[in-house]
Amino acid sequence: METEEQYPLDPEKVYISTDVLTLDCEDGPKTLKMGVWINYDPVRIHRMIIREKVLQVDQYEVLNPLVSKLRRADPEYFRRFMGLRMVIDFPGYDTGVVAKIPYENDPVGFYKWWRKGRHEDKVHLNAAYQIMLFQKVAMMAPGVVLKKDLEFIKQ
């Protein structure tokens, strides 16, 4: 029986789309070019690059197309990863704006849009960013913060 040649991960190598990589999958080891991996399992490849930091890739040839694939492959994972870097339609801006801009420059307006406007599904804020937002809004416009958010700050 002929066995497929293995290309184990080389943490020192910066991979481009034509480089070959073997990864363990549910049905055994799979060897694919990096350009195929980003289509086959974009979330796994992204986690290896960003979270686990075991895979280095070329920014333009692999990472940029990968991020674009993530948006379609797993919108929830993409939203959580992007956080305040997500481009949103925010009142007062003619075009999409990075969420971090109104979050920092107009915390009360952002809070009203995000929480009261029920846009939590558009921008993921981790607990630390939520606490900072709720605290700023509580200081700037105390009557605006919802009771559940004040309780969240006190935890």
C-alpha positions as CSV (number, residue, x, y, z in Angstrom):
1,M,0.0,0.0,0.0
2,E,1.4,3.4,-1.0
3,T,1.5,5.9,1.8
4,E,1.2,9.6,1.2
5,E,4.3,11.7,1.9
6,Q,3.9,13.7,5.2
7,Y,4.7,17.4,5.5
8,P,4.7,18.1,9.3
9,L,4.3,21.6,10.5
10,D,7.5,23.6,10.6
11,P,7.1,26.4,13.2
12,E,10.1,28.3,11.8
13,K,8.7,28.4,8.2
14,V,6.6,31.2,6.8
15,Y,4.0,29.4,4.6
16,I,2.8,30.7,1.3
17,S,-0.3,29.3,-0.6
18,T,1.7,26.7,-2.6
19,D,3.4,25.2,0.5
20,V,2.2,21.7,1.5
21,L,1.2,20.9,5.1
22,T,0.0,17.6,6.7
23,L,-2.4,17.9,9.6
24,D,-4.3,15.2,11.5
25,C,-8.0,15.1,10.7
26,E,-10.9,12.9,11.9
27,D,-10.3,10.5,9.0
28,G,-6.5,10.5,9.4
29,P,-3.6,12.7,8.2
30,K,-4.4,15.0,5.3
31,T,-1.8,16.7,3.1
32,L,-3.0,19.8,1.3
33,K,-1.4,23.0,-0.1
34,M,-1.9,26.0,2.2
35,G,-4.2,27.6,-0.3
36,V,-6.5,24.6,-0.2
37,W,-6.3,24.4,3.7
38,I,-7.7,27.9,4.0
39,N,-10.8,26.7,2.0
40,Y,-11.0,23.3,3.6
41,D,-10.8,24.3,7.3
42,P,-10.4,28.1,7.6
43,V,-11.2,28.3,11.4
44,R,-8.6,25.6,12.3
45,I,-5.9,27.3,10.2
46,H,-6.8,30.7,11.7
47,R,-6.6,29.3,15.3
48,M,-3.2,27.8,14.5
49,I,-2.0,31.2,13.4
50,I,-3.7,33.6,15.8
51,R,-4.4,31.7,19.0
52,E,-1.9,28.9,19.2
53,K,0.8,30.8,17.3
54,V,2.3,27.6,15.8
55,L,1.8,28.5,12.2
56,Q,3.4,31.4,10.4
57,V,2.0,32.5,7.1
58,D,2.5,35.2,4.5
59,Q,0.2,38.1,5.4
60,Y,-0.9,38.9,1.8
61,E,-0.9,35.5,0.2
62,V,-2.5,33.5,3.0
63,L,-3.7,35.5,6.0
64,N,-5.8,38.1,4.1
65,P,-7.6,35.6,1.9
66,L,-8.1,33.4,5.1
67,V,-9.8,36.2,7.0
68,S,-12.1,36.8,4.1
69,K,-13.0,33.1,4.0
70,L,-13.7,33.1,7.7
71,R,-16.5,35.7,7.3
72,R,-18.4,33.2,5.1
73,A,-17.3,29.9,6.7
74,D,-18.1,30.8,10.3
75,P,-19.7,34.3,10.8
76,E,-19.9,33.9,14.6
77,Y,-16.2,33.0,14.9
78,F,-15.3,35.9,12.6
79,R,-17.4,38.3,14.6
80,R,-15.8,37.2,17.9
81,F,-12.3,37.4,16.4
82,M,-12.9,40.9,14.9
83,G,-14.5,42.4,18.0
84,L,-14.1,46.2,17.8
85,R,-12.3,46.0,14.4
86,M,-15.6,45.1,12.8
87,V,-16.9,47.6,10.3
88,I,-20.4,48.7,11.2
89,D,-23.1,51.1,10.0
90,F,-23.2,53.6,12.8
91,P,-25.5,56.7,12.9
92,G,-23.7,59.9,11.9
93,Y,-21.2,58.2,9.5
94,D,-21.9,58.1,5.7
95,T,-20.0,54.8,5.3
96,G,-19.1,51.9,7.4
97,V,-16.9,52.7,10.3
98,V,-14.6,50.5,12.5
99,A,-16.6,49.9,15.7
100,K,-13.7,51.0,17.9
101,I,-14.1,54.6,16.7
102,P,-17.6,55.2,18.1
103,Y,-16.8,52.9,21.1
104,E,-14.0,55.3,22.1
105,N,-15.2,58.6,20.8
106,D,-18.9,58.3,21.7
107,P,-19.3,55.7,24.4
108,V,-22.9,56.7,25.3
109,G,-24.0,56.7,21.6
110,F,-22.2,53.4,21.0
111,Y,-23.9,51.9,24.1
112,K,-27.3,53.0,23.0
113,W,-26.7,51.6,19.5
114,W,-25.1,48.4,20.7
115,R,-27.2,47.5,23.7
116,K,-30.5,49.4,23.5
117,G,-30.5,49.3,19.6
118,R,-30.0,45.5,19.9
119,H,-26.9,45.3,17.8
120,E,-25.0,43.0,20.1
121,D,-25.0,40.5,17.2
122,K,-23.0,42.9,15.0
123,V,-20.0,43.6,17.4
124,H,-18.6,41.1,20.0
125,L,-17.4,42.8,23.1
126,N,-15.5,40.6,25.6
127,A,-16.2,41.0,29.3
128,A,-13.4,43.5,29.8
129,Y,-14.6,45.8,26.9
130,Q,-18.2,45.6,28.2
131,I,-17.1,46.6,31.7
132,M,-15.1,49.6,30.4
133,L,-18.0,50.7,28.3
134,F,-20.6,50.3,31.0
135,Q,-18.4,52.2,33.5
136,K,-17.8,55.1,31.0
137,V,-21.5,55.3,30.2
138,A,-22.4,55.1,33.9
139,M,-20.2,58.1,34.6
140,M,-21.2,60.2,31.6
141,A,-24.9,59.4,31.5
142,P,-25.9,57.5,34.6
143,G,-29.6,57.1,33.6
144,V,-28.8,55.4,30.3
145,V,-27.2,52.2,31.6
146,L,-29.5,49.3,32.0
147,K,-29.9,47.8,35.5
148,K,-28.4,44.4,34.3
149,D,-25.3,46.2,33.0
150,L,-24.8,48.0,36.3
151,E,-25.1,44.6,38.1
152,F,-22.5,43.2,35.6
153,I,-20.0,45.9,36.6
154,K,-20.5,45.1,40.3
155,Q,-19.6,41.3,39.9
